[in-house]
């Protein structure tokens, strides 16, 4: 009996979401009175994996084959299932990332395990196994009880703090026994969306919409993001007319994000957009229309002209950070 955490890596480094999942899994293992193990696939230094001990992981199973350097949900599911069998895992924890969402259902079938995605709190294990998650595009919260012998939970981004202070995790070489035929996807070319903080992992996000009137006015948004060390995002209307790249589009038909702070400038807040950002911990809205729907979802709102407010806000932020450095 153990808790197994699938940890994602990128370019040989652990993703922030991997450490969140590891922290969640280790805390859950403590409640269940068992150990937290992790499974890592692809090339990554053992010294990097050993740092998962800081999040409470005792051992990392590492399948180093270069076949795993690019994500293939079918092959990854076979490998993680093999690791779960080896570890005797009764609970498997993953991030609610693109890869995690593709992997979890396949893993659920292979392990005959109940699955709850997008968990926002640590599972309640008093007399059962109940997981809380947001539903109806963030308008409600539901508690799901998993009654199967094996259980799978995916953890929503920025919903669980990263633990620190543990020692080093032990590393154990692992082979899932896969052959070349298990890898159905062949990668011929990789084109990065851009530099900077990936939106799904960003803790701070500055976003804007059609209220900016044109792509030439995005400088003040990028400046705010630079000052705050935040990622930039946009509404669908903006990406559809190519003012901003499509990988910045958040909403029901774009990315779903859960940052600690979401600043929306010149976005009305249609239900489709709110569906992608409603789980943000704090929402700040800047809009000239006092009747904009976004104000109903906002924690803080500023009614006014963004072209006057944002530059002044940027100046104030610069002064604040320069006086606190």
C-alpha positions in Angstrom: 0.0 0.0 0.0 1.4 3.4 -1.0 0.6 6.6 -2.8 2.2 7.0 -6.2 2.7 10.5 -7.8 3.3 11.0 -11.5 5.7 13.9 -11.7 6.0 15.8 -15.0 9.3 17.1 -16.3 10.3 19.5 -19.0 13.8 19.8 -20.5 15.2 17.7 -17.6 13.6 19.8 -14.8 10.6 19.1 -12.6 7.6 21.3 -13.4 6.1 23.4 -10.6 2.9 21.4 -11.0 4.9 18.2 -10.3 6.0 19.6 -6.9 2.4 20.6 -6.2 1.2 17.0 -7.0 4.1 15.6 -4.9 3.2 17.8 -1.9 -0.5 16.7 -2.2 0.5 13.0 -2.5 2.9 13.1 0.4 0.3 14.8 2.6 -2.3 12.3 1.6 0.1 9.4 2.3 0.7 10.8 5.8 -3.1 10.7 6.4 -3.3 7.2 5.2 -0.3 6.1 7.2 1.8 5.0 4.2 4.7 6.2 2.0 4.7 8.6 -0.9 6.5 7.4 -4.0 6.9 9.1 -7.4 7.3 7.9 -11.0 9.3 10.0 -13.5 9.7 9.2 -17.1 12.3 10.4 -19.6 15.8 11.9 -19.1 16.2 13.9 -16.0 19.1 14.1 -13.6 18.9 12.0 -10.4 19.9 15.1 -8.4 16.8 16.9 -9.7 14.5 14.0 -8.8 16.1 13.7 -5.4 14.8 17.2 -4.5 11.3 15.7 -4.4 12.3 14.6 -0.9 11.7 18.3 0.1 8.0 17.7 -0.8 7.8 14.5 1.3 8.5 11.9 -1.4 10.6 9.0 0.0 11.5 7.2 -3.3 11.4 8.0 -7.0 11.0 5.3 -9.6 12.8 6.5 -12.8 12.4 5.1 -16.3 15.1 6.9 -18.2 14.4 5.6 -21.7 14.5 8.4 -24.3 11.3 7.1 -25.7 9.6 8.9 -22.9 11.1 12.3 -23.8 7.9 13.2 -25.6 4.5 12.6 -24.2 2.5 9.6 -25.5 -0.6 9.0 -23.3 -0.9 5.3 -24.2 2.7 4.5 -23.5 2.8 6.7 -20.4 -0.4 5.0 -19.0 1.2 1.6 -19.4 4.4 2.8 -17.7 2.6 4.5 -14.8 0.3 1.5 -14.3 3.4 -0.8 -14.1 4.9 1.5 -11.5 1.7 1.5 -9.5 1.7 -2.3 -9.6 5.3 -2.4 -8.5 4.8 0.1 -5.7 1.5 -1.6 -4.5 -0.1 1.8 -4.9 -3.7 2.2 -3.8 -3.8 5.9 -4.8 -2.2 7.6 -7.8 -1.9 11.4 -7.9 -1.3 13.5 -11.0 -1.4 17.2 -12.0 -4.5 18.5 -13.8 -2.3 19.5 -16.7 -2.8 18.8 -20.4 -0.7 15.6 -20.0 -2.4 14.7 -16.7 -5.9 15.0 -18.2 -4.9 12.8 -21.1 -3.2 10.2 -18.9 -5.6 9.9 -16.0 -8.6 8.3 -17.8 -6.4 5.7 -19.5 -4.8 5.0 -16.2 -8.2 4.7 -14.6 -9.2 2.0 -17.0 -6.0 0.1 -16.7 -6.0 0.1 -12.9 -9.8 -0.2 -12.6 -9.6 2.8 -10.4 -12.2 5.5 -9.6 -11.1 9.0 -10.8 -11.7 12.5 -9.6 -10.1 15.3 -11.6 -9.3 18.9 -10.6 -9.2 18.4 -6.9 -8.9 21.7 -5.0 -8.4 20.3 -1.5 -6.7 17.3 0.2 -9.0 14.3 0.1 -11.0 13.6 3.2 -10.1 10.0 4.4 -12.3 10.0 7.5 -14.5 6.9 7.0 -14.0 6.9 3.2 -12.3 8.8 0.5 -13.9 12.0 -0.5 -12.5 14.6 -2.9 -13.7 18.2 -3.3 -13.6 19.8 -6.7 -15.2 22.8 -8.5 -18.1 22.1 -10.8 -20.3 24.0 -13.3 -17.4 26.2 -14.5 -16.5 27.2 -11.0 -20.0 28.2 -9.9 -20.3 25.4 -7.4 -18.3 22.9 -5.4 -19.0 19.1 -5.2 -17.7 16.3 -3.0 -17.0 13.1 -4.8 -16.6 9.8 -3.0 -14.3 7.2 -4.5 -15.3 3.7 -3.5 -13.0 1.5 -5.7 -10.0 -0.2 -4.2 -7.7 1.9 -6.2 -8.1 5.6 -6.6 -6.8 8.4 -8.9 -6.8 12.1 -8.1 -5.6 14.9 -10.4 -4.7 18.2 -8.6 -5.8 21.6 -9.8 -2.9 24.0 -10.4 -2.1 26.4 -7.6 -4.7 24.8 -5.3 -2.2 23.1 -3.0 0.9 24.7 -1.5 4.4 23.2 -2.3 5.9 21.7 0.8 9.5 22.2 1.7 12.0 21.1 4.3 12.3 17.3 3.7 15.5 15.4 2.9 16.5 13.8 -0.4 14.4 11.1 -2.0 16.0 7.8 -2.9 16.2 7.1 -6.7 15.5 3.6 -8.1 16.0 2.7 -11.7 12.8 1.3 -13.1 11.8 -0.4 -16.4 8.2 -0.6 -17.4 9.1 -3.2 -20.0 7.7 -1.3 -23.0 8.8 -2.0 -26.6 9.0 0.4 -29.5 5.5 -0.7 -30.7 4.0 0.8 -27.5 4.9 4.3 -28.7 2.3 5.2 -31.3 3.2 8.9 -31.5 6.3 10.0 -33.4 7.5 13.5 -32.9 9.1 15.0 -36.0 9.1 18.7 -35.0 8.6 20.8 -31.8 7.8 24.5 -32.0 7.7 26.3 -28.7 4.8 28.7 -28.1 7.1 31.2 -26.6 9.3 32.1 -23.8 8.3 33.1 -20.3 6.0 31.5 -17.7 3.7 28.8 -19.1 0.1 30.0 -18.4 -1.1 26.8 -16.7 1.7 27.1 -14.1 1.6 30.8 -13.6 0.7 32.2 -10.2 0.1 35.7 -11.5 -1.6 36.4 -14.8 -2.3 39.8 -16.5 -5.0 39.5 -19.2 -6.6 41.9 -21.6 -9.5 41.9 -24.2 -11.0 44.0 -26.9 -11.1 47.0 -24.6 -7.5 47.6 -25.6 -8.7 48.5 -29.1 -5.7 47.0 -30.9 -2.5 45.0 -30.6 -0.4 48.1 -30.7 -1.7 48.9 -27.2 -0.5 45.7 -25.5 2.8 47.3 -24.3 1.3 48.4 -21.0 -0.1 44.9 -20.4 3.3 43.3 -21.1 5.0 46.0 -18.9 2.7 45.1 -15.9 3.4 41.4 -16.5 7.1 42.1 -16.4 6.9 44.1 -13.2 4.9 41.4 -11.5 6.8 38.5 -13.0 3.5 37.3 -14.4 2.3 35.5 -17.5 0.1 37.3 -20.1 -3.3 36.1 -21.4 -6.2 37.3 -23.5 -9.8 36.7 -24.3 -11.0 34.6 -27.3 -12.1 37.7 -29.2 -8.5 39.0 -29.1 -6.9 35.7 -30.2 -9.4 35.2 -33.0 -8.4 38.4 -34.7 -4.7 37.6 -34.1 -4.0 40.5 -31.8 -2.4 37.9 -29.5 -1.2 34.3 -30.0 -3.7 31.6 -29.5 -1.7 29.9 -26.7 -2.6 33.0 -24.5 -6.4 32.4 -24.9 -8.1 31.6 -21.6 -11.7 30.6 -21.3 -14.1 27.7 -22.0 -12.6 27.1 -25.4 -9.1 28.0 -24.4 -6.9 27.3 -21.4 -8.4 26.9 -17.9 -6.1 28.5 -15.3 -6.1 28.9 -11.5 -3.6 31.6 -10.6 -3.3 33.2 -7.3 -4.0 36.6 -9.0 -5.8 37.2 -12.3 -5.9 40.8 -13.5 -8.4 41.4 -16.4 -8.1 44.6 -18.4 -10.8 45.5 -20.9 -12.6 42.1 -20.7 -16.4 42.2 -20.3 -16.4 38.8 -18.5 -18.7 36.7 -20.7 -19.6 33.3 -19.2 -17.3 31.5 -21.6 -14.3 33.5 -20.3 -15.2 33.2 -16.7 -15.3 29.4 -17.1 -11.6 29.4 -17.7 -10.5 31.7 -14.8 -13.2 31.5 -12.1 -11.0 29.3 -9.9 -8.4 32.1 -9.6 -7.9 32.9 -5.9 -8.1 36.7 -6.5 -9.6 38.5 -9.5 -9.0 42.2 -10.3 -11.1 43.8 -13.0 -10.4 47.0 -14.8 -13.2 48.1 -17.2 -14.8 51.3 -18.3 -18.3 49.7 -18.2 -19.7 49.6 -14.6 -22.2 47.0 -15.8 -19.6 44.6 -17.1 -20.4 41.1 -15.9 -16.9 40.5 -14.8 -17.4 42.8 -11.8 -19.8 40.3 -10.3 -17.0 37.7 -10.2 -14.2 40.2 -9.2 -12.7 40.5 -5.7 -11.5 44.0 -6.6 -12.8 46.2 -9.4 -11.7 49.5 -11.0 -14.2 51.4 -13.2 -12.4 53.6 -15.6 -10.3 54.0 -18.8 -7.6 51.4 -18.9 -5.4 53.7 -20.9 -5.3 56.0 -17.9 -5.4 53.5 -15.1 -2.9 50.8 -16.3 0.1 53.2 -16.8 -0.5 54.8 -13.4 -0.8 51.4 -11.8 2.5 50.3 -13.5 4.2 53.4 -12.1 2.9 52.7 -8.6 4.0 49.1 -8.9 7.5 50.1 -10.0 7.8 52.5 -7.0 6.6 49.9 -4.6 9.0 47.2 -5.7 11.9 49.6 -5.9 11.3 50.7 -2.3 11.0 47.1 -1.1 14.1 45.7 -2.8 
